[in-house]
Amino acid sequence: MRRKIPSTTALAAFEAAARHQSFTKAADELAVTQGAVCRQIGGLEDFLGLKLFRRDRRGVALTEAGLAYSRKVASRLNGVEQDTLEIMAKGGHGGTLELAVVPTFATKWLLPRLPHFIAGHPDITVNLTANTRPFLFDDTGFDAAIHAGVAVWPGTEGHVLMSETLIAVCSPALIAPRTKLAPADWKRYPLLQQSTRPYAWRDWFASRGLQVEGDMSGPKLELFSMLAEAAVYGVGIALIPRLLIEDELRRGVLVPVVKYEQPSNRSYHFLYPERKSENAALTVFRDWLENQAGQYRESAGLN
């Protein structure tokens, strides 16, 4: 069945005219006559069955429909141009991977290791986009995802990278290191809450056989990176996966409140659609990522 897609010549003429709000300037940019631009846009309007521009004695202006359409067309043409330049530059070799990643894991664990991958595979570009919730791959342009959860998504292949353990930390200025907190002492300090894990503190206390008043009260923050920064500045005590704050612990800007880590029921998974299982660039990145995760698990004693 024939696709309902206008000609790229007409779309390019429309995008230029919309950007300049002028047929004359669009014609100059495209090195064609103003009449040619008018014909292309007229044909596009006939194809769509609506007016994209209002014409008066002062020139042309986008209609409301034309403005909305121009934004979408510009985005699509930019994407096609980027893809074209990429394949021209790489001669058909390598590729680009679009990854959806949980943001703090990407910032604190993945990015410090990514130069190693780039050095070994300069023909593969890895783009990262923050995403904290499950989604359908068919509705996005993502090739794969790194997600913290308890199960693999339907229709995907998944590889467990590592599990997490939760540790209570704070600034040494808030609670001096080696200070022992009795159960009643916890309510004296603000407990920083991770908004997507509202029962985290309650579960953590329960795993130690404790009940603490106000365990679900305290400032709510969406990302673990926010929790870590808030804890560093003495806002309160944060409950964070150790793998996300190795650097802060090493530098001493965060210290464990107690010598206890709770194994979480969540693991970090590398997920991708089953249809992409033979993608060469994805396979190379997956193997590298699993190797890096294995090294981390060994060094952290998680194997």
SEZALO-975550 format. One line per field, with one value per residue: z, y, x of N, C-alpha, C in turn; residue in one letter; chain; residue number from 1. Coordinates in steps of 0.001 Angstrom, whole numbers. Example, Ala and Ser with C-alpha at 12.3 -4.5 7.8 and 13.67 -1.06 7.14 Angstrom:
2
n_Z	c(7800_7080);
n_Y	c(-5690_-2250);
n_X	c(13190_12850);
ca_Z	c(7800_7140);
ca_Y	c(-4500_-1060);
ca_X	c(12300_13670);
c_Z	c(7800_7870);
c_Y	c(-3300_30);
c_X	c(13200_12900);
residu	c(a_s);
chaine	c(A_A);
num	c(1_2);
# end
This chain:
303
n_Z	c(0_-829_808_2808_2328_1817_-822_-341_-1349_-1348_1410_2330_1157_2415_5138_5120_4289_6384_8519_7825_7464_4967_1501_-374_933_1553_-1016_-1811_2_-805_-3353_-5575_-7603_-6473_-7379_-7689_-5037_-4182_-5762_-4777_-2088_-2488_-3706_-1568_285_-1119_-1068_1675_2207_3510_4562_4939_5120_5582_3261_2480_1716_2927_2947_3911_6455_8934_9369_12194_12054_10236_11733_13796_12235_10985_13025_13593_11118_10790_12868_12011_9541_10398_11847_9793_8326_10170_10449_7850_7532_9447_8496_6141_7128_8476_6618_6498_8470_11926_14114_15753_19043_20807_24020_26773_30068_33625_35448_37618_37856_35320_35413_37668_37555_34907_33047_33999_33140_30448_28641_28272_26666_24383_23543_22676_20719_18559_16393_17159_18356_21398_22653_25370_27195_29806_31666_33798_34057_33030_29522_26188_23663_20955_20773_20886_20000_21054_21344_23389_26975_30257_33262_36547_38375_39106_37322_33927_31059_29138_25914_25547_25592_28361_30538_33589_35299_37830_41325_43966_47038_49875_51656_54564_54697_55513_55866_57396_58972_59941_61446_63454_62401_63453_65479_67503_66886_68725_68483_69097_68437_65727_64887_65386_63256_59899_57498_54333_51551_48827_46097_44338_45676_48113_50443_51233_53467_55590_54988_55180_57894_58995_58148_59920_62206_63411_64414_63463_64364_62149_59809_57145_56642_55674_53465_50046_47220_43750_42363_42931_42759_43595_46236_47225_46958_48605_51057_51301_51762_54273_54703_55557_56400_54027_52094_50046_47116_47379_45156_43767_45138_45553_45026_46668_49194_49186_49142_51527_51926_52330_54861_56271_58333_59996_60344_58231_55507_53379_51364_48329_46617_44036_40837_38430_35073_31700_28896_25817_22704_21425_18674_18065_18707_17088_16323_15482_16669_19063_20229_20651_22517_24594_25378_26300_28393_30134_30850_32234_34337_35555_36484_38357_40165_41182_42439_44350_45875_45208_43741);
n_Y	c(-1182_2197_4677_7417_9921_13076_14579_14819_17083_18975_19083_20058_22599_23721_23632_25408_27790_28116_28472_30846_32472_33406_33177_34088_34229_31550_30486_31609_30310_27646_27773_28047_29248_31731_31131_28365_27515_28379_26724_24174_24341_24918_22526_20819_21747_21096_18319_17806_18888_21269_24677_25947_28358_31798_34255_37596_41155_41887_39699_36346_34173_31662_29424_28207_25411_25077_25992_24053_21768_22464_22382_19661_18626_19870_18664_15960_16145_17098_14876_12942_14151_14074_11307_10698_12145_10809_8139_8637_9655_7459_5503_3371_1645_511_2182_3672_3732_4064_4618_4177_5175_4706_7622_8268_5948_5933_8293_7932_5318_4183_6203_6888_4607_4480_5758_3734_1890_3472_3953_1421_927_2974_3397_3159_4961_5997_7047_8579_8712_9965_7985_6870_5073_2095_1332_985_-374_-182_2197_4129_5516_4034_1728_41_-470_472_-537_-289_-2730_-5402_-7389_-8683_-6877_-7539_-9064_-8539_-9150_-9846_-9020_-9536_-7206_-6399_-6714_-4652_-3097_-1451_1390_3379_6727_9765_13202_13693_15908_16051_13723_12453_10252_6811_7248_5825_5022_4759_3015_4946_7294_7799_9266_11855_12929_14218_12092_11431_11010_8807_9455_7592_5258_4802_3232_2568_3278_2223_-520_-975_-440_-2423_-4716_-4734_-5254_-3113_-475_2715_5861_8118_7204_7461_10093_13241_15155_14760_13416_12941_11607_9461_10768_13321_12784_11993_14372_16076_14799_15076_17814_17963_17873_15717_12192_9735_6979_4870_3027_1336_1149_3467_5506_5168_6826_9112_7924_7061_9491_10510_12357_11451_9267_5995_5532_3414_157_-1534_-3099_-3422_-6019_-5366_-5883_-5288_-5245_-4262_-4168_-4963_-4304_-5139_-5076_-8194_-8432_-7047_-8564_-9484_-7295_-5809_-3723_-3400_-5907_-5923_-3825_-4853_-7156_-5941_-4394_-6357_-7566_-5463_-5177_-7666_-7468_-5443_-6657_-8682_-7212_-5934_-7984_-9250_-11487);
n_X	c(847_553_2445_1298_2852_4246_6279_9820_11002_8931_8464_10913_10924_8684_9521_11706_10443_8644_10396_11718_9558_8964_8644_10435_12962_13232_13444_15889_17623_17347_18200_16470_13724_11338_8827_8993_9113_6587_4950_5640_4782_2093_1288_1753_-125_-2469_-2194_-2430_-4870_-5458_-4776_-1540_-271_-1117_-1883_-1206_-1101_1252_2855_3539_2217_2308_-422_-2361_-2429_-354_1841_2038_2506_4883_6793_6945_7736_10232_11678_11701_13055_15517_16381_16626_18640_20781_21108_21887_24306_25786_26005_27358_29746_30787_30928_29170_29966_30135_27914_25041_23853_20906_20193_18048_18265_18461_18901_20814_22357_23489_25043_26757_27786_27909_28891_31563_32913_32498_34375_36282_34927_34481_37089_37826_35965_35600_33945_31346_28686_27328_24379_22761_19756_17840_15607_13164_11112_9274_8666_7278_9169_8520_7202_9087_12352_14388_17092_17839_17689_18718_17653_16323_14836_12484_11947_12098_10994_8002_8346_11014_14576_16596_19309_20760_22601_23627_22894_21515_22507_21242_22239_22443_23302_25076_26146_29346_29295_26764_26197_28605_31227_31217_29455_27020_23724_20819_17628_15634_16899_16819_14588_15257_16531_16195_14758_15604_13551_13039_11156_10003_10206_8504_8294_10802_12481_10937_10943_13672_14224_12576_13904_15946_14695_13413_11181_10430_9376_7820_9002_8283_8262_9661_11856_11028_12570_13275_15368_18217_20638_19955_19248_21757_23290_21813_22212_24996_25151_24139_21377_19876_19481_20216_19006_20547_21532_24615_26342_25958_27139_29816_32015_31544_31635_34273_35631_34861_32831_30356_29197_28692_25858_25259_26766_25534_23953_21244_20156_18637_15471_15674_17252_19732_19043_19911_18165_16535_14683_13452_13659_15943_18088_20124_21517_24510_26112_24764_25134_27907_28139_26556_28031_30366_29320_28308_30715_31973_30161_30458_33101_32734_30933_32552_34601_33111_32225_29841_29267);
ca_Z	c(0_-946_2028_2725_2665_779_-1352_501_-1929_-831_2849_2518_809_3487_6355_4945_4263_7734_9375_7452_7283_3691_346_-1068_1645_1384_-2373_-1807_724_-1564_-4710_-6586_-7756_-5545_-7974_-7413_-3651_-4140_-6339_-3861_-920_-2971_-3877_-239_855_-1801_-572_3050_2255_4415_4314_5860_5213_5225_2321_2384_999_3623_2782_4344_7868_9177_10075_13407_11611_9616_12778_14440_11271_10696_14104_13436_9892_11051_13690_11197_8543_11117_12149_8553_7977_11090_10083_6573_7784_10224_7665_5202_7839_8925_5492_6714_9548_13267_14308_16895_19974_21616_25268_27876_31271_34891_35380_38561_37465_34150_35810_38670_37285_33494_32372_34288_32429_29017_27819_27944_25504_23229_23066_21976_19626_18156_15328_17738_19168_22406_23135_26611_27546_31121_31709_35068_34105_31893_28320_25058_22705_19654_20820_21046_19130_21842_21001_24604_28207_31527_34149_37872_38632_39645_36270_32535_30420_28087_24561_25519_26158_29480_31178_34903_35443_39231_42322_44750_48486_50334_52812_55118_54729_55787_55956_58719_59761_60544_62489_63430_62165_64591_66465_67507_67041_69289_67677_69353_67927_64300_64627_65569_62000_58715_56628_52946_50914_47373_45820_43636_46599_49344_51612_51341_54843_56435_54725_55678_59341_59302_57958_61120_63363_64079_64032_63732_64154_61087_58804_55793_56601_55289_52111_48963_46055_42743_41892_43937_42707_44449_47618_47596_47134_49806_52210_51378_52336_55636_54788_56298_56151_52769_51888_48650_46714_47540_43880_43232_45954_45850_45010_47856_50348_49106_49476_52892_52031_52912_55725_56719_59667_60719_59521_57780_54151_53097_49971_47744_45708_42684_40133_37221_33901_30350_28164_24427_22030_20865_17252_17925_19310_16154_16008_15759_17626_20343_20769_21139_23745_25627_25882_27083_29610_31028_31366_33244_35492_36217_37230_39524_41148_41824_43337_45461_46584_44946_42980);
ca_Y	c(0_3410_5470_8776_10785_14070_14530_15504_18416_19841_19261_20939_23948_24171_23866_26632_28928_28282_28989_32238_33205_34104_32324_34611_33787_30098_30252_31933_29263_26395_28044_27870_30466_31882_30420_26944_27323_28522_25527_23050_24508_24754_21094_20209_22105_20258_16952_17743_19346_22414_25772_26038_29767_32872_35171_38934_42101_42012_38483_35101_33808_30313_29179_27418_24056_25153_26113_22746_20832_22870_21920_18217_18396_20278_17627_14767_16423_17158_13504_12304_14747_13545_9907_10695_12573_9768_6983_9110_9803_6164_4584_2179_820_933_2481_4489_3085_4965_3909_4785_4771_5360_8704_8246_4830_6376_9317_7509_4024_3919_7219_6760_3452_4569_6019_2452_1336_4349_3731_139_872_4364_3468_3035_6103_5640_8186_8257_9529_9585_7450_6166_4190_1172_1847_60_-11_154_3577_5030_5252_3425_385_-755_291_-2_-235_-908_-3296_-6756_-8365_-8284_-6415_-8436_-8826_-8128_-10006_-9124_-9526_-8922_-6669_-6491_-6391_-3487_-3111_-106_1804_4672_7582_11188_13991_13582_17099_15831_12711_12118_8835_5881_7514_4738_5497_3874_3117_6194_8444_8025_10277_13197_13383_14105_10946_11818_10004_8657_9535_6409_4116_5411_2356_2119_3367_1288_-1872_-1033_-579_-3730_-5751_-4699_-5514_-1847_386_4083_6838_9086_6623_7849_11553_13838_15712_13769_13740_11927_10866_9152_11813_14402_12322_12018_15758_16603_14230_15699_19156_17896_18028_14593_10876_9173_5537_4869_1870_1615_1276_4816_6513_4702_7959_9933_7181_7054_10831_10825_13385_10697_8186_5124_5827_2153_-860_-2461_-2897_-4280_-6467_-4898_-6836_-4753_-5431_-3458_-5027_-4435_-4822_-4714_-5855_-9461_-8253_-6418_-9441_-9698_-6006_-5980_-2727_-3702_-7102_-5508_-3042_-5761_-7982_-5070_-4002_-7512_-7742_-4423_-5502_-8798_-6969_-4705_-7607_-9379_-6290_-5574_-9189_-9537_-12733);
ca_X	c(0_1369_2488_752_3977_4540_7643_10799_11223_7874_8674_12074_10487_7801_10294_12483_9515_8113_11471_11992_8301_9139_8902_11612_14161_13318_13941_17322_18337_17295_18733_15427_12940_10217_7705_9146_8709_5131_4329_5840_3913_720_1064_1688_-1426_-3466_-2009_-2927_-6254_-5601_-3856_-412_105_-2048_-1236_-1793_-223_2536_3650_2901_2346_1816_-1671_-2142_-2082_963_2855_2191_3097_6270_7664_7138_8499_11620_12304_11928_14094_16792_16771_17077_19933_21786_21354_22600_25677_26457_26367_28376_31017_31291_31022_28349_30504_29772_26510_24654_22946_20093_19926_17305_19008_18134_19894_21937_23217_24261_26009_27718_28419_28177_29711_33004_33471_32214_35566_36926_34215_34708_38457_37891_34986_35355_32949_30005_28285_26331_23602_22054_18596_17333_14253_13062_9946_9149_8012_7233_10213_7935_6714_10230_13486_15453_17564_17974_17487_19253_16536_16355_13522_12427_11652_12319_9767_7493_8824_12420_15608_17175_20522_20959_23948_24026_21890_21903_22327_20906_23029_22050_24486_24851_27372_29999_28958_25452_26409_30024_31497_31307_28401_26044_22365_19796_16410_14904_17656_16595_13552_15828_17148_15337_15001_15358_12704_13085_9729_9504_10288_7985_8406_12194_12964_10192_11468_15046_14137_11990_14924_16799_13849_13113_10072_10854_8313_8109_9899_7877_8244_10937_11878_10936_13388_12979_16534_19235_21667_19469_19390_23173_23721_21161_22900_26320_25009_23632_19929_19328_20064_19701_19108_20974_22337_26040_27048_25759_27835_31174_32947_31312_32148_35737_36112_34485_31788_29251_29660_27603_25333_25462_27425_24491_23456_20101_20015_17387_14828_15831_18522_19887_18914_20105_17012_16379_13642_13917_13970_17262_19090_21233_22139_25940_26591_24133_25792_29234_27956_26040_29128_31247_28614_28274_32068_32188_29324_31089_34249_32245_30383_33682_35305_32209_31849_28433_29108);
c_Z	c(0_349_1787_3177_1530_279_-421_-29_-1394_654_3136_2213_1904_4753_6260_4964_5649_8656_9101_7447_5987_2592_-361_-395_1545_14_-2457_-1127_-101_-2988_-5796_-6704_-6717_-6076_-7691_-5975_-3520_-4667_-5395_-2654_-1313_-3157_-2536_422_205_-1284_816_3167_3256_4088_5395_6093_4928_4350_2325_1717_1663_3477_3207_5837_8045_9809_11337_13049_11001_10644_13445_13516_11015_11769_13956_12210_10112_11860_12864_10176_9206_11435_10936_8154_8868_10746_8804_6759_8525_9343_6610_5876_8180_7812_5686_7828_10900_13391_15514_17737_20786_22866_26217_29167_32511_35172_36340_38251_36279_34555_36689_38340_35822_32871_32738_33541_30913_28158_27411_26720_24254_22657_22269_20773_19162_17060_15843_18642_20116_22906_24341_26856_28873_31018_32958_35110_32902_30732_27276_24022_21367_19606_20912_19984_19848_21333_22217_25801_29341_32582_35476_38185_39146_38568_34909_31929_29362_26715_24453_25947_27252_30057_32503_35021_36879_40122_43103_46237_48934_51623_53249_55302_55063_55725_57319_59583_60456_61696_62403_63188_63477_65718_66380_67796_67669_68447_67873_68769_66472_64043_64853_64281_60840_57886_55212_52223_49407_46903_45095_44478_47975_50594_51882_52784_55745_56254_55284_57198_59720_59148_59120_62389_64120_63570_64438_63410_63060_59986_57371_55651_56239_53873_51056_47753_45055_42427_43030_43924_43562_45924_48085_47850_48381_51064_52398_52057_53691_55784_55601_56000_54903_52738_50394_48333_46774_46200_43283_44011_46353_45932_46263_49121_50373_49520_50886_53031_52470_53739_56095_58127_60568_59776_59113_56361_53892_51641_49438_46884_44256_42145_38927_36024_32644_29467_26736_23760_21426_19409_17031_18429_18402_15743_16439_16811_19013_21013_21352_22462_24878_26234_26743_28422_30614_31636_32464_34513_36272_37036_38489_40587_41895_42839_44555_46262_46395_44181_43908);
c_Y	c(1245_4218_6872_9762_11777_13923_15283_16901_19404_20114_20191_22387_24532_24493_25164_27862_29198_28902_30462_33106_34023_33094_32762_34127_32273_29760_30534_30821_27985_26537_27667_29184_30516_31133_28923_26629_27405_27270_24329_23142_24397_23294_20385_20513_21292_18821_16791_18114_20460_23459_25808_27487_30648_33843_36505_39852_42233_40780_37259_34891_32429_30336_28381_25988_24036_25239_24766_21757_21163_22379_20427_17913_18742_19215_16392_14992_16511_15761_12771_12839_14194_12096_9813_11076_11508_8606_7378_9167_8455_5132_3303_1284_1353_1163_3358_3712_4150_4196_4764_4273_5430_6365_8599_7103_5237_7346_8760_6210_3874_4927_7145_5614_3580_4931_4746_1824_2159_4123_2444_50_2283_4509_3324_4235_5669_6919_7753_9246_9039_9106_6575_5135_3257_1803_744_501_434_1587_4595_4722_4575_2029_-531_149_-353_448_-952_-1430_-4711_-7808_-7786_-7871_-7411_-8055_-8400_-9276_-9203_-9815_-8785_-8478_-6820_-6206_-5171_-3763_-1668_209_3191_5525_9014_11916_13778_14807_16949_14845_12287_10624_8067_6234_6398_5295_4415_4012_4437_7419_8780_9152_11705_13779_13272_12879_11340_10687_10005_8492_8319_5140_4563_4560_1922_2153_2363_-140_-2029_-1213_-1954_-4846_-5798_-4967_-4268_-1251_1803_5033_7835_8545_6958_9364_12066_14350_14602_14277_12603_11031_10590_10184_13012_14028_12430_13444_16369_16080_14857_17063_19152_18058_16908_13323_10297_7676_5316_3556_2212_1871_2669_5884_6053_5872_8818_9239_7197_8413_11258_11919_12765_9567_7312_5506_4606_1173_-1924_-2086_-3908_-4725_-6052_-6003_-6379_-5059_-4509_-4399_-4254_-5104_-4311_-5579_-7129_-9312_-7635_-7312_-9683_-8399_-6029_-5006_-3001_-4901_-6756_-4756_-3928_-6590_-7167_-4725_-5151_-7772_-6722_-4706_-6672_-8374_-6225_-5668_-8322_-8472_-5930_-6794_-9571_-10822_-13891);
c_X	c(892_1297_1930_1818_4196_5970_8583_11114_10200_8074_9843_11710_9604_8583_11085_11580_8944_9155_11735_10741_8343_9409_10176_12904_14339_13879_15440_18124_18430_17825_17731_14673_11827_8996_7771_8736_7193_4438_4465_4906_2450_367_949_343_-2547_-3405_-2639_-4397_-6489_-4549_-2774_16_-1113_-1292_-1962_-789_1153_3412_2873_3141_1742_428_-1361_-1745_-686_2076_3108_2891_4559_7230_7963_7988_9971_12355_12634_13047_15469_17303_17298_18450_21049_22132_22174_24067_26467_26904_27387_29738_31640_31354_30244_28842_30026_28289_26300_23663_22221_19668_19095_17936_18421_19247_21062_22893_24091_25366_27123_28436_28814_29143_31196_33670_33351_33432_36307_36258_34502_36105_38562_36983_34639_34306_31519_29749_27179_25670_22770_20920_18042_15888_14133_11937_9913_8396_7979_8251_9625_7423_7846_11290_14638_15794_17599_17758_18266_18261_16722_14963_13624_12189_11972_10979_9309_8046_10265_13317_16304_18391_20689_22408_24445_22833_22376_21710_22145_21649_22572_23307_24092_26186_28009_29734_27608_25547_27877_30204_31668_30338_27363_24660_21494_18536_15668_15602_17308_15600_14051_16374_16155_15737_14626_14650_12913_11647_9169_9617_9798_8146_9849_12695_12246_10703_12871_15054_13601_13010_15903_15990_13464_11812_10449_9711_8731_8989_9511_7752_9631_10885_11875_11710_13264_14164_17509_20355_21258_19598_20835_23647_23104_21847_24276_26233_24310_22142_19297_20086_19409_19927_19338_21695_23827_26730_26925_26520_29233_32157_32785_31818_33677_36308_35728_33452_30468_29844_28470_27161_25486_26148_26404_24079_22346_20120_18635_16773_14944_17217_18547_19945_19289_19057_17006_15319_14227_14337_15348_18390_20291_21922_23606_26452_26024_24792_27157_29095_27470_27167_30080_30605_28566_29649_32365_31393_29917_32290_33809_31719_31499_34362_34447_31770_30394_28220_28722);
residu	c(m_r_r_k_i_p_s_t_t_a_l_a_a_f_e_a_a_a_r_h_q_s_f_t_k_a_a_d_e_l_a_v_t_q_g_a_v_c_r_q_i_g_g_l_e_d_f_l_g_l_k_l_f_r_r_d_r_r_g_v_a_l_t_e_a_g_l_a_y_s_r_k_v_a_s_r_l_n_g_v_e_q_d_t_l_e_i_m_a_k_g_g_h_g_g_t_l_e_l_a_v_v_p_t_f_a_t_k_w_l_l_p_r_l_p_h_f_i_a_g_h_p_d_i_t_v_n_l_t_a_n_t_r_p_f_l_f_d_d_t_g_f_d_a_a_i_h_a_g_v_a_v_w_p_g_t_e_g_h_v_l_m_s_e_t_l_i_a_v_c_s_p_a_l_i_a_p_r_t_k_l_a_p_a_d_w_k_r_y_p_l_l_q_q_s_t_r_p_y_a_w_r_d_w_f_a_s_r_g_l_q_v_e_g_d_m_s_g_p_k_l_e_l_f_s_m_l_a_e_a_a_v_y_g_v_g_i_a_l_i_p_r_l_l_i_e_d_e_l_r_r_g_v_l_v_p_v_v_k_y_e_q_p_s_n_r_s_y_h_f_l_y_p_e_r_k_s_e_n_a_a_l_t_v_f_r_d_w_l_e_n_q_a_g_q_y_r_e_s_a_g_l_n);
chaine	c(A_A_A_A_A_A_A_A_A_A_A_A_A_A_A_A_A_A_A_A_A_A_A_A_A_A_A_A_A_A_A_A_A_A_A_A_A_A_A_A_A_A_A_A_A_A_A_A_A_A_A_A_A_A_A_A_A_A_A_A_A_A_A_A_A_A_A_A_A_A_A_A_A_A_A_A_A_A_A_A_A_A_A_A_A_A_A_A_A_A_A_A_A_A_A_A_A_A_A_A_A_A_A_A_A_A_A_A_A_A_A_A_A_A_A_A_A_A_A_A_A_A_A_A_A_A_A_A_A_A_A_A_A_A_A_A_A_A_A_A_A_A_A_A_A_A_A_A_A_A_A_A_A_A_A_A_A_A_A_A_A_A_A_A_A_A_A_A_A_A_A_A_A_A_A_A_A_A_A_A_A_A_A_A_A_A_A_A_A_A_A_A_A_A_A_A_A_A_A_A_A_A_A_A_A_A_A_A_A_A_A_A_A_A_A_A_A_A_A_A_A_A_A_A_A_A_A_A_A_A_A_A_A_A_A_A_A_A_A_A_A_A_A_A_A_A_A_A_A_A_A_A_A_A_A_A_A_A_A_A_A_A_A_A_A_A_A_A_A_A_A_A_A_A_A_A_A_A_A_A_A_A_A_A_A_A_A_A_A_A_A_A_A_A_A_A_A_A_A_A_A_A_A);
num	c(1_2_3_4_5_6_7_8_9_10_11_12_13_14_15_16_17_18_19_20_21_22_23_24_25_26_27_28_29_30_31_32_33_34_35_36_37_38_39_40_41_42_43_44_45_46_47_48_49_50_51_52_53_54_55_56_57_58_59_60_61_62_63_64_65_66_67_68_69_70_71_72_73_74_75_76_77_78_79_80_81_82_83_84_85_86_87_88_89_90_91_92_93_94_95_96_97_98_99_100_101_102_103_104_105_106_107_108_109_110_111_112_113_114_115_116_117_118_119_120_121_122_123_124_125_126_127_128_129_130_131_132_133_134_135_136_137_138_139_140_141_142_143_144_145_146_147_148_149_150_151_152_153_154_155_156_157_158_159_160_161_162_163_164_165_166_167_168_169_170_171_172_173_174_175_176_177_178_179_180_181_182_183_184_185_186_187_188_189_190_191_192_193_194_195_196_197_198_199_200_201_202_203_204_205_206_207_208_209_210_211_212_213_214_215_216_217_218_219_220_221_222_223_224_225_226_227_228_229_230_231_232_233_234_235_236_237_238_239_240_241_242_243_244_245_246_247_248_249_250_251_252_253_254_255_256_257_258_259_260_261_262_263_264_265_266_267_268_269_270_271_272_273_274_275_276_277_278_279_280_281_282_283_284_285_286_287_288_289_290_291_292_293_294_295_296_297_298_299_300_301_302_303);
# end
